[in-house]
C-alpha cells in the first residue's frame, strides 16, 4: 500500500520533503513509546506530570488513513516510528504495507520499497471495469487487452484475448517475473470473484 505524502509528513526521502528527525525527537520516542509487536500498536509510557494520564494509552490519531503521532510539534507516521524502534534506524525508502491495511503496523507487515515497487503493490484502479488487474476491455473489438508497466516506466503489451481470465493470466505471469515479492494479485482476483457472484458496485 502506498506510503503517501500528507503535508510532507509521510514522505520518505529528503527530496520528497522528509527531514531526518532530530536527536531530541529520537530520545523522546525511545523513552516514552512502547511498541507491542503482537498487535502493531504504540503505547505511551513513563510520562510525568499532567501527561501521566496518557501512560498505557495508544499513541497517535488516524489521519488520511494512517496512524500519526505528534512529538514536539512535529507529526510522525506511526509506522515509521515503529520501524525506527524495531530496527534502530529510520527507513531509507518508502514503507509499504504488505497487506494494504495502512493501520496494520505489525513489523511483519512493513517493508522498505522504492516508489515504483510501492506502486506495484497498489490495489486495482476503481476505473478498471474488466474485474482483473492488468486487463482492459477494447470496446471496438470486444476483446480483452493485457498490459504491464515495465521497470523503466514503459507499458508492455502482453496480448489480446477473448476471455478476461486468459488476459489476466498473461498479466500475472509477467507480474510475478517483473515485480517479485511486490506482485499484487489479491484484490484483482477478489473483485473478479465478486463480479461472478453478481455483487453490485464492484
C-alpha positions in Angstrom: 0.0 0.0 0.0 1.3 3.4 -1.0 3.2 5.3 1.8 1.5 8.6 0.7 2.6 12.1 1.4 0.4 14.1 3.7 1.5 17.7 4.0 5.1 16.5 3.7 4.8 14.3 6.8 4.7 10.8 5.2 7.3 11.4 2.6 10.4 9.2 2.9 13.4 11.0 1.5 14.8 14.5 1.6 13.8 15.1 -2.0 10.2 14.2 -1.1 10.1 16.6 1.9 11.3 14.1 4.6 13.6 15.7 7.1 15.5 13.3 9.4 14.2 13.7 13.0 16.4 15.4 15.5 18.2 13.6 18.4 15.6 15.2 20.7 12.8 13.6 18.8 14.6 10.2 18.9 15.3 10.4 22.6 11.7 11.2 23.4 10.4 8.4 21.2 12.7 5.8 22.8 11.9 7.0 26.3 8.1 7.4 26.0 6.9 5.0 23.4 6.5 1.2 23.7 5.8 -0.9 20.7 3.6 -4.0 21.0 4.8 -6.2 18.1 1.9 -8.7 18.5 -0.7 -6.1 17.6 1.4 -3.5 15.8 0.5 -0.5 18.1 2.5 2.1 20.0 1.6 2.9 23.6 2.7 5.8 25.9 4.9 5.1 28.9 6.8 7.0 31.6 5.0 10.2 31.0 5.1 12.5 34.0 3.1 15.4 35.4 -0.1 16.2 33.7 0.9 13.9 30.8 0.9 10.9 33.1 -2.7 10.4 32.2 -1.6 9.1 28.8 0.5 6.2 30.1 -0.7 2.9 28.8 -2.9 4.6 26.1 -2.4 4.1 22.4 -0.2 6.6 20.6 -1.4 8.7 17.7 -4.5 9.6 15.8 -5.9 8.5 12.5 -5.0 10.9 9.7 -5.6 10.3 6.0 -5.8 6.5 6.7 -2.6 6.4 8.7 -1.9 6.5 12.4 0.1 9.6 13.1 1.8 10.8 16.4 3.0 14.3 17.3 6.3 14.8 19.0 7.4 18.3 20.0 5.1 19.8 17.4 6.1 17.5 14.6 3.9 14.8 13.2 5.3 11.4 12.5 3.6 8.4 10.8 3.5 5.7 13.5 4.7 3.0 11.1 7.9 5.0 10.6 8.3 5.3 14.4 7.8 1.6 14.7 10.4 0.9 12.1 12.8 3.1 14.0 12.2 1.4 17.3 12.5 -2.1 15.9 15.5 -1.6 13.6 17.3 1.2 15.4 17.2 3.4 12.3 14.7 5.4 10.2 13.6 3.8 6.9 15.7 4.9 3.9 12.9 4.5 1.4 9.1 4.3 1.4 7.4 1.9 3.7 5.0 -0.5 2.1 2.1 -2.1 4.0 2.2 -5.6 2.5 -1.5 -6.5 3.1 -2.7 -3.0 2.1 -4.1 -2.2 5.5 -2.4 1.1 6.4 -3.4 0.7 10.1 -1.8 -2.7 10.4 1.6 -1.7 11.7 2.9 -5.0 12.7 6.6 -5.1 11.7 5.9 -8.2 9.7 3.5 -6.2 7.5 6.1 -3.4 6.8 8.8 -3.4 4.2 11.0 -0.8 2.6 10.2 -0.2 -1.1 11.1 2.2 -3.9 8.3 4.4 -5.2 7.9 2.0 -8.2 7.8 -1.1 -6.0 5.3 0.6 -3.8 3.1 1.3 -6.8 3.3 -2.4 -7.9 1.6 -3.3 -4.7 -1.3 -0.9 -5.2 -4.9 -2.1 -5.5 -6.6 -2.2 -8.8 -7.9 1.1 -10.0 -11.6 1.7 -9.4 -12.0 2.7 -13.1 -11.0 -0.8 -14.2 -14.2 -2.5 -15.3 -12.7 -5.7 -16.5 -12.5 -7.0 -12.9 -8.9 -8.0 -13.4 -5.7 -6.0 -12.7 -3.6 -5.5 -15.8 -6.6 -6.1 -18.1 -8.7 -3.6 -20.0 -11.6 -4.1 -22.4 -11.1 -2.9 -26.0 -14.5 -1.6 -26.8 -14.2 -1.8 -30.6 -13.2 -5.4 -30.8 -14.9 -6.6 -27.6 -11.6 -8.3 -26.6 -9.5 -8.0 -23.5 -6.0 -6.5 -23.6 -3.3 -7.5 -21.1 -0.5 -5.0 -20.3 2.0 -4.3 -17.7 4.3 -1.4 -16.7 8.0 -2.2 -17.1 10.6 -1.2 -14.6 11.8 1.6 -16.8 8.2 3.0 -16.8 7.1 2.0 -20.2 3.9 -0.1 -20.8 4.4 -3.5 -22.4 1.5 -5.0 -24.4 1.1 -8.7 -23.4 -1.6 -9.7 -25.9 -5.3 -9.6 -26.8 -7.7 -12.3 -25.6 -11.3 -13.3 -25.9 -11.5 -14.2 -22.2 -10.6 -11.8 -19.4 -9.2 -14.6 -17.3 -6.7 -15.5 -20.0 -5.6 -11.9 -20.3 -5.2 -11.8 -16.5 -3.1 -15.0 -16.6 -0.8 -13.3 -19.0 -0.5 -10.3 -16.7 0.1 -12.5 -13.6 2.9 -14.4 -15.4 4.6 -11.1 -16.3 4.0 -9.5 -12.9 5.5 -12.4 -11.0 8.6 -12.2 -13.1 9.0 -8.4 -13.0 7.6 -7.5 -9.6 8.8 -10.4 -7.5 7.6 -10.1 -3.8 5.8 -6.8 -4.7 3.3 -8.5 -7.1 -0.3 -7.8 -6.1 -3.0 -10.3 -7.2 -5.2 -10.4 -4.2 -7.6 -7.6 -5.0 -7.9 -8.2 -8.7 -8.9 -11.9 -8.0 -11.3 -10.8 -5.2 -13.1 -8.4 -7.4 -13.4 -10.8 -10.2 -15.0 -13.4 -7.9 -17.5 -10.8 -6.6 -18.5 -9.9 -10.2 -19.1 -13.6 -10.9 -21.3 -13.8 -7.8 -23.3 -10.9 -9.1 -22.2 -8.4 -6.5 -23.1 -4.8 -7.2 -20.7 -1.8 -7.3 -17.5 -3.8 -7.7 
